[in-house]
Amino acid sequence: MKKIKKMNDVILKISFGNFSNPVNIVKNVAIKANCDFEAVEEGEDVVFVSNGEELARLEKLSSENGKTWARFNSSSAHFFGFGEKMGFLDKRGRNMKMMNMDNPLHTPDLDPMYVSIPFFIVLSPKKPAMGFYVNSTSRSFFNMEGDSYTLGVEDDGIEFYAIYGPTVADVIKHFTAVVGRISMPPAWALGYQQSRWSYATAQEALDVSHKMRQDGIPCDVIYLDIDYMKGYRVFTWGDRFNDPKKFVDEMKKSGFKVVVIMDPGVKEEDGYEVYESGKAINAFAKSKSGNNFTGYVWPGKCVFPDFLRSDVRNWWALQHKSLFEAGVDGIWNDMNEPSIVWTDTNTQELKNLLSSDEPMDFTLLEKLKEFTFQKDHAYEITHMDDSNKKWPHLKVRNVYALLEAMATTKAFEIYRPNKRPFILSRAGFAGIQKYAAVWTGDNSSWWEHLKTEMPISMGLGLSGVSFCGTDVGGFGGNATAELLVRWMEIGTFFPFFRNHSAIGTRNQEPWAFGENVEKILKKYIKMRYELFPYLYTLFFQSYKSGTPIMRPLFMYDQSDENLYNLNDEFMVGNSMIVAPVTEPNVTWRPVYLPKGEWIDVRNGEKYDGKKVYKIDAPLDEIPVFVKEDSIISKTDSMNYFFEKEKMMLYLDFYGQRASTQVYEDDGETLNYKKGIYNLYQVSVESESAIYNVSVKALHKEYEGRYKKAVISFMTLKELKSSTVRINGEMIKPYFENGILKVVFDLEVL
Ligand code: MIG
């Protein structure tokens, strides 16, 4: 029997059979909306209707042999979201699975990947958008191949939420009201971040940080990959980092944060503190036999915390003491699908290699390729919840990383109270954004991957994970100078901006390819820092309403079908289009611009929308278009956030009338949750030869770093006759580089 329940004005819950989840993901929330969204039963069918219009039709529900299916008529709809998926934005025609999986070879048809988010948006040009969230942590299936589409779960029942829009942004807003949204990240997490597997000694990491400052390359974070540990034992520091506190302090002196990697696998070794204390509370997941499940990862034979239990999460949180005492600022949760590299059945030779305390070298990786990744073995794990109920790994696997991220968040609460956590996670489930940023795992230094990272990240954003990014420059394989330049140009505009590469591959720090390349990369990293006010305000909006920061163009105009599968352009917010070059030896590209008028920020040239243009893009340039009648907020570049007490706010105004908001807070504490932040509203209107600027503080509780603001009239042709009034008062404009500007005080507001 199916049950239909109205959760609020925009969400309907449909359940059938007996479904069960080991953790509750959803929150029931009241959402008021002026719409008429309902589920109408027509014979066997359930029709999802808004204002009399059919948006989706459920034709069949069936349950058999531990699997439950829901079949829909698909008419001509397009499908977007599904979390982290290879391939293009539009998933019509795809057959996908949700089961968190580590497979470093990202072929175009690889599925599943590290993150599972059983959510998607149904979109047709002339209809309001809606979405479905399948509330199952079990393995699930999404077959969007034919004239019907089928959602399936490995369970004796199914529960799903039908979520109304009418805009795509509304669907995401309503979905994230149920599964959670990002918190404000620390400001430094928006900065440029440098990583490599591995900076294996304290000196090596320090050298990288010094070189950044010497060369004037802005950078906020250096990552430590697995080689900082003693023999890959989690929560230890190896001899090459023998004075971690001193090392981190040294990094801090020049404004760097240190983020360290964390794997869930705990070395099974008598006398090892983490293993012993875990064993004392029976913290580890079990195999069928009832013994601790074991699998081999970097430290050799490992056991795996059963994060399903809250006492295990607390224990895990407490283990972070040694890291936070040394002063690290962020935790990078890797291998948390969880991934097991090989099992007992493999050879002693490999075990010996991994048990050594020496830094890993790439010959080991070559060796690893000889062994089969026996990942399915992992399904024989049994978990237990707080009421001692046993759960098969099948139902826990997808939320393993989410539960781990909850434990890591707890660690921050204990050891860094009132400081914002920064967690970077590889795996995840719906709602992972509440706790962690997500990167797309082990891509390669291939042009194909540069291109595909756009739809993958946009898909994550559409699924609630707005703080996401990729290994800039590519993880596996060797970057070339040209590839690195193009990738850094793109990375500048991604929510998360980190350059990372694998052991044994060519270095790809900004200086790795000589001075000319370094100069270009520096220009873009600086641009990233200049864009801080614009980006940070987008993070605030995402925190408030789940809106992606990096967006597909169809979010701007969902009636324009040309935008539905536009994979190689993206928007940052609602006013900026980025159209990168993603092929070698190419210095121009076709760019489709949506309705309205668009301005190329490089030269001020104006383009009418709904057309394709041939746009030049020499190697050191990435085409960026700003919408006519918009304001882009900026600041001065700096070595790191917030190097200086005071910051300038620049408001680049394009067109005749526009308004924008600018958000600011202290960038590091949780005080913003208590209302200690500023939100400014700036509007400009032209009235014959006069520009009326209105600046208001919608909210002003924070002392503020922006003391003064400069408005630049970027597209003004008639310079001389222009007069500017700010909040009613005449202000004398001045010219700088031929652009009319006015400066005003934010402190008086
Ligand atoms: O499979 O810690 O995705 O970013 O450098 C290797 C070593 C394990 C996988 C992560 C990658 C990281 C690497 N890790």
Boltz pocket constraint, residues with backbone or C-beta under 6 A from the ligand:
constraints:
  - pocket:
      binder: B
      contacts: [[A, 196], [A, 197], [A, 225], [A, 226], [A, 261], [A, 334], [A, 335], [A, 426], [A, 441], [A, 442], [A, 475], [A, 500], [A, 501], [A, 502]]
      max_distance: 6.0
